[in-house]
Amino acid sequence: MTVLGVTASILGQPWRWRALAADARDGWGADDLVTQLLLARGCPREALDQHRSPSIRGFMPDPSVFRDMDRAADRLADAVMGAEQVAIFGDYDVDGATSAALMVLILRDLGLAPRAYIPDRIEEGYGPSGPALVRLAREGASLILTVDCGAQGFDALEAARVEGVDVIVADHHQCASTLPHAHAVVNPNRLDEEGGREHGHLAAVGVCFLLCAALIRTLRTRGFFAGRAEPRLLDHLDLVALGTVADVAQLRGLNRAFVAQGLKVMAQGRNPGMAALIEAARLTRAPTCSDLGFALGPRINAGGRVGRADLGVRLLTTTDPAEARAIALELDTLNQDRRVIEAGVQEAAELLAGSDRRVAIAAGLGWHPGVIGIVAGRLKEKLGRPAIVIALDAAGVGKGSGRSIPGVDLGQAVLAAKEAGILIAGGGHAMAAGLTVAADRIADLSNFLEERLANAVEQSNEGRALLVDAVLAPGGVHPELVTAMEAGGPYGTGWPAPRLAAGPVRVIRADIVGTNHVRCVVAGNDGRSLKAMAFRHAETALGLALLGAAPHRKLWLVGRAKLDDWGSKPAAELHVEDAAWAD
């Protein structure tokens, strides 16, 4: 059922009611607002109370349901009780940094002095390498834990086995039909996973949280805590929340609890590095879920993209506030550098991405590998189809990063391309993937993905519609409504923030601010005005319509209501995603 009869908006999309949201077409009552939001996002009616206040206790599974979890916990417990040297090998993104930081902090609380190793994105690439694992072993590590990587590390883990060091893999990426040789592989996306399969949406940091819980439980049964305090695992939920949101993991089930409770921990400022990061991001209030993805996450990522890969882990594990502030400021500067580099690659990639393929692929010589994932995400949003951006080096080898759209499993397709011999390396999950490919095989990759994913992309686009939760007059978009809607959160991937249609409105004034953002003030029939922002739309049909709307013409606007707290008192504004003519 269409909303307001819109079958083709200014951006060419139909507007439809989100499931069960048709009851809200005349606005929301204060008593049923959160209930409607939860039901519209797929929450079973019998689970409303559980989802209304998502808690760890309410969603936490028994860690033992995961394959190899008990084996991993036993080996880690042996290392703790034997005071072994443990090395943690993490990925260079936010999920990898928070996973490694969580393990460092817990093992440190248990009396060990673990070493964190984060590979250089350009020099070493993604995942564990044989030389790195062998070097860690020869420098004294008797146990290596790979976090947010390792599921495809066949050669590297074999080198570690030959060296005689035990390796535990804690990962969430798609697995092949066979697993690499390791002491334990804890991954809810193992093909032979049974009890933990429903938790395949966890980020790696969520898997590590469960591993820590299993480790503490094992040590408890061994009597390890008879004379010492147990680590306060819940105190580190701020790390779990940051890694989960930054890795675009679906915010359903346990992930909602991780983020809801992690934001509370973050607001308390217990982690010196997290507090310094919040300060560097110039946040003057407690962070929100959106801040994790758009303010804090990118700064951690900047270290692995254009700076030193270990900066994120160092920041999140330091106990020295002065050191934390120095690292946070360095990451903030690197993030500004990253934006400049990203803009150049994005401009070039947009020119090269073909329009005749269901999966857009752009490759360029000398592009910085640290920004290709962000650019792929931008291309995906602009084109409405999966996109892969590949940075080629002088030797003709390309490092690629891809982002997908709902209903199109890019990770499995990339893994299949690797198994077909097209790629040197590759893997990922449904919405994101990484790969290594020779320049002369890029055309083969494009053909392979076209054949494998064409139908899925077509079906996804055919079913594409802007889902709306409610229609309101402009005056109905007010701070109290925004605050009330937050009770249905946290919102993010898989649990979308409420989308409102407001109008009909006339554009009073509109201009371009920042980098291609359209800012405007609109007024409804009752004369009440509303501030609206259309980010990165100055050159799209939406932005041109807002900028060029005649004073007498009326529009319906669709977007997310947000609080604007820059003034003397909070005001509501609409972040516009689409519009349709109302006259």
JOWO-V473264 format. One record per backbone hydrogen bond with DSSP energy under -1.0 kcal/mol. CO is the residue of the C=O (numbers start at 1). NH is the residue of the N-H. If there is no record, write none. Layout:
BEGIN
co=CO nh=NH
co=CO nh=NH
END
This chain:
BEGIN
co=1 nh=17
co=3 nh=6
co=6 nh=15
co=9 nh=12
co=13 nh=9
co=14 nh=466
co=15 nh=3
co=16 nh=468
co=18 nh=21
co=21 nh=24
co=22 nh=25
co=24 nh=27
co=32 nh=36
co=33 nh=37
co=34 nh=38
co=35 nh=39
co=36 nh=40
co=38 nh=43
co=39 nh=42
co=44 nh=47
co=45 nh=48
co=47 nh=51
co=48 nh=52
co=49 nh=53
co=55 nh=59
co=56 nh=60
co=62 nh=65
co=63 nh=66
co=66 nh=69
co=68 nh=72
co=69 nh=73
co=70 nh=74
co=71 nh=75
co=72 nh=76
co=73 nh=77
co=74 nh=78
co=75 nh=79
co=76 nh=80
co=77 nh=81
co=78 nh=82
co=79 nh=84
co=80 nh=83
co=85 nh=142
co=85 nh=143
co=86 nh=115
co=87 nh=145
co=88 nh=117
co=89 nh=147
co=93 nh=97
co=94 nh=98
co=95 nh=99
co=96 nh=100
co=97 nh=101
co=98 nh=102
co=99 nh=103
co=100 nh=104
co=101 nh=105
co=102 nh=106
co=103 nh=107
co=104 nh=108
co=105 nh=109
co=106 nh=110
co=107 nh=112
co=108 nh=111
co=115 nh=88
co=117 nh=90
co=120 nh=124
co=120 nh=125
co=129 nh=133
co=130 nh=134
co=131 nh=135
co=132 nh=136
co=133 nh=137
co=134 nh=138
co=135 nh=139
co=136 nh=141
co=137 nh=140
co=142 nh=166
co=143 nh=87
co=144 nh=168
co=145 nh=89
co=146 nh=170
co=150 nh=153
co=152 nh=154
co=153 nh=157
co=154 nh=158
co=155 nh=159
co=156 nh=160
co=157 nh=161
co=158 nh=162
co=159 nh=163
co=160 nh=165
co=166 nh=144
co=167 nh=183
co=167 nh=184
co=168 nh=146
co=169 nh=186
co=170 nh=148
co=184 nh=169
co=186 nh=171
co=187 nh=190
co=190 nh=193
co=194 nh=197
co=196 nh=199
co=197 nh=200
co=199 nh=202
co=203 nh=207
co=204 nh=208
co=205 nh=209
co=206 nh=210
co=207 nh=211
co=208 nh=212
co=209 nh=213
co=210 nh=214
co=211 nh=215
co=212 nh=216
co=213 nh=217
co=214 nh=218
co=215 nh=219
co=216 nh=220
co=217 nh=221
co=218 nh=222
co=219 nh=224
co=220 nh=223
co=223 nh=226
co=231 nh=233
co=232 nh=235
co=233 nh=236
co=234 nh=237
co=236 nh=240
co=237 nh=241
co=238 nh=242
co=239 nh=243
co=240 nh=244
co=241 nh=245
co=242 nh=246
co=243 nh=247
co=244 nh=249
co=245 nh=248
co=250 nh=252
co=252 nh=255
co=253 nh=257
co=254 nh=258
co=255 nh=259
co=256 nh=260
co=257 nh=261
co=258 nh=262
co=259 nh=263
co=261 nh=265
co=262 nh=266
co=263 nh=267
co=265 nh=268
co=266 nh=269
co=271 nh=275
co=272 nh=276
co=273 nh=277
co=274 nh=278
co=275 nh=279
co=276 nh=280
co=277 nh=281
co=278 nh=283
co=279 nh=282
co=288 nh=292
co=289 nh=293
co=290 nh=294
co=291 nh=295
co=291 nh=296
co=292 nh=297
co=296 nh=300
co=297 nh=301
co=298 nh=302
co=301 nh=305
co=302 nh=306
co=308 nh=311
co=310 nh=314
co=311 nh=315
co=312 nh=316
co=313 nh=317
co=314 nh=318
co=320 nh=324
co=321 nh=325
co=322 nh=326
co=323 nh=327
co=324 nh=328
co=325 nh=329
co=326 nh=330
co=327 nh=331
co=328 nh=332
co=329 nh=333
co=330 nh=334
co=331 nh=335
co=332 nh=336
co=333 nh=337
co=334 nh=338
co=335 nh=339
co=336 nh=340
co=337 nh=341
co=338 nh=342
co=339 nh=343
co=340 nh=344
co=341 nh=345
co=342 nh=346
co=343 nh=347
co=344 nh=348
co=345 nh=349
co=346 nh=350
co=347 nh=351
co=348 nh=352
co=349 nh=353
co=360 nh=388
co=362 nh=390
co=364 nh=392
co=368 nh=371
co=371 nh=375
co=372 nh=376
co=373 nh=377
co=374 nh=378
co=375 nh=379
co=376 nh=380
co=377 nh=381
co=378 nh=382
co=379 nh=383
co=380 nh=384
co=386 nh=360
co=387 nh=403
co=388 nh=362
co=389 nh=401
co=390 nh=364
co=391 nh=399
co=392 nh=366
co=393 nh=396
co=396 nh=439
co=397 nh=393
co=398 nh=437
co=399 nh=391
co=400 nh=435
co=401 nh=389
co=402 nh=433
co=403 nh=387
co=405 nh=408
co=408 nh=410
co=409 nh=413
co=410 nh=414
co=411 nh=415
co=412 nh=416
co=413 nh=417
co=414 nh=418
co=415 nh=419
co=416 nh=420
co=417 nh=422
co=418 nh=421
co=425 nh=436
co=427 nh=434
co=428 nh=174
co=430 nh=410
co=431 nh=404
co=432 nh=429
co=433 nh=402
co=434 nh=427
co=435 nh=400
co=436 nh=424
co=436 nh=425
co=437 nh=398
co=438 nh=441
co=439 nh=442
co=441 nh=445
co=442 nh=446
co=443 nh=447
co=444 nh=448
co=445 nh=449
co=446 nh=450
co=447 nh=451
co=448 nh=452
co=449 nh=453
co=450 nh=454
co=453 nh=457
co=454 nh=458
co=455 nh=459
co=456 nh=460
co=457 nh=461
co=458 nh=462
co=459 nh=463
co=466 nh=16
co=468 nh=18
co=470 nh=501
co=472 nh=503
co=473 nh=476
co=474 nh=477
co=476 nh=478
co=478 nh=482
co=479 nh=483
co=480 nh=484
co=481 nh=485
co=482 nh=486
co=484 nh=487
co=485 nh=488
co=486 nh=489
co=492 nh=495
co=493 nh=251
co=495 nh=492
co=499 nh=469
co=499 nh=470
co=500 nh=559
co=501 nh=472
co=502 nh=557
co=505 nh=555
co=506 nh=523
co=509 nh=521
co=511 nh=519
co=513 nh=517
co=514 nh=516
co=516 nh=538
co=517 nh=513
co=518 nh=534
co=519 nh=511
co=520 nh=532
co=521 nh=508
co=521 nh=509
co=522 nh=530
co=523 nh=506
co=524 nh=527
co=528 nh=524
co=530 nh=522
co=531 nh=574
co=532 nh=520
co=533 nh=576
co=534 nh=518
co=534 nh=537
co=537 nh=540
co=540 nh=544
co=541 nh=545
co=542 nh=546
co=543 nh=547
co=544 nh=548
co=550 nh=553
co=554 nh=582
co=555 nh=505
co=556 nh=580
co=557 nh=502
co=558 nh=577
co=558 nh=578
co=559 nh=500
co=560 nh=575
co=562 nh=573
co=564 nh=571
co=571 nh=564
co=573 nh=562
co=574 nh=533
co=575 nh=560
co=578 nh=558
co=579 nh=10
co=580 nh=556
END
